[in-house]
Amino acid sequence: MPIVNLYEVPQTQTCVRGGQGMCLGATAFGPEAFKSKIMGVGMTIIPPGCSIGSHNHGNEEEIYLVMEGEGIADLDGQQQRVKKGDVMVNVPGGTHGLMNDQPEDLVIFAFAVSAD
């Protein structure tokens, strides 16, 4: 498998999961790159005032690593502040979202794994 630099991958601008505003996303690998149940690996840049809307992945686990910035995580309706270095585990069937309420970008590294 090749080495991919997430900062060099083309970014796409989208409204993520019905959240507020537009985020930038870069996907390093999709499911076709793996022999395991990993669904994808990527980075999302959440500008100030923007968010990843609250959602669930059914039977997938999704992990977020906060690489830069701070924000408010919503895990199953419970809000908690997250900052650089924090890791969020979004469990199968659970709901989660992420809001940038700070003046700097909130940058996360994310990957998802099927529990099937």
N, C-alpha and C positions, 0 to 999 in steps of 0.2 A: 504494500500500500504506500502510495507516495506521501510525502510530507506537504501539508498545505498550511500556508500562513493566512489566518483569518483576516488579517489587516490588508491582505493583497487580493482577496476574493472579491469579485464584483458584489456590491451591495444593492439590495432592492428596498424601496420605500413602500411600506404598507401599513394599514391599520391592522393591528394584531389582535385577533380574537375579539373584535368589537370594542377595543379599548379606545381611549381618548387620543386624538392626534395621530401623527404618522411616525413610525419607528423605522430604523434601518436594520436590515438583516443580512447576514452573510452565512451561507451554508458551506461547510467544508466537505461534508460527506452525507449522502442520503443512504437509505437502507440497502441499496444495491451494492454498496462498498463493503458490507460486512457479511460474515458467515454466521454471526451470532444474531441475537434478537435486537440489536441496536437499531433504532429507527432513524437516527440522524444526529449530527453534531454541528453546532453553529454558534453564532454570536448575534446578539441583538443589542442595538444602541437605542436607548429610550431617552429622547430629549426632555428637557424640563417641561412639566405640565402634561406629558404624554404617559400612556400606560399600555400594558398588556392586559386585556380584559379578562375578567374572571371566567374560567373554563375548566373542563376536565378532559382527560384523555381516555376515558373508559378503562381499559385494562393495560395501560402503560404507566410506567414510572418516568418522571421527568426530573432531572437534576439541574438546578441553576447555581452557578458560581458567580457571585458579584465580583467583577474585575475592577470596576471603577465606580465611584459615586455612592449615593445613598438613596433609599426610597422606602416605600411602605409595601410590604408583602401581605397578601390576603391568602391565608391557608384555611380552607373550610370555614370562611366567615370570620376568622380571627385575624386581626391586623397586628402586624409587628414590624418595627423598623429593621431594615437590613442595611449593611454597609460593606465596603470593600473587604473581601476575604470570607464573607458569609456564604454558606452553602445551604440551599433550600432543597429538601426532598419532597417532591410532589407525588403522593402515593396513588396507586390505581384507584379510580373511582372518586378520588378527592377533587375538590375545586381549588383553584389557585389563580392569582393574578398579581400584577406588580405595577406600582405607580411611582413615577418620579416626581416628587414634590420639592425638589431642590433646584438650585440655579445651574448645576452642572449636569452633563450627560450621565445617565446610569447605564453601565455596560455589563451585560451578562454573557457568560458562556453557558450553553445549554446542550444537554443530550437526553434522548428518550430511549427507553428500553421496553420492549413488549414483555408483559408478564405471562403471555401465552406460551 
